[in-house]
Amino acid sequence: MEVFIILALILAGLLLFIVEVFLIPGISIAGIASAICLLYANYYAFDTLGPVAGFITLIASALSCVVIIVWFMRSKTMDKLSLKKTLDYKIDPLKGIRIRIGDKGTTITRLALIGNANINGNIIEVRSADGLIDENTPVYVERVVGGTVIVRTFDQW
């Protein structure tokens, strides 16, 4: 009868361990219950059957847990659950807007390196090449680099 109780506790502990590893990762009730079942099975084996049976139970339960972990790693379960797609979409802020070097406009907001400007009737985000530029200051497009419009102050408006 004692062997049946020990086997039942080990099987329950391993079943809960599988639930913990495969279904509910992290420390949850299944993991805590699994640890309690396995520890009590080992305690019960040492207490009722003696040290030899206790060590056999301890080795069997430890090896079973290791086998389950190895099986989990080899089964590629994490690959099935993981997200494999990457986002390769890039926003083009100048899509549909024709901006050329030398185009003139006026800043709408203060450019503390970056702000908004009205260039060719389009309100776009621009970067200042001069540093700080106040609002309502005439600017011209110095260059366009990778979707970023770089402007300078334009003294002759």
Summary of the structure (lengths in Angstrom):
residues: 157
radius of gyration: 34.3
end to end distance: 99.6
largest distance: 100.6
contacts: 413
relative contact order: 0.10
helix: 46%
strand: 25%
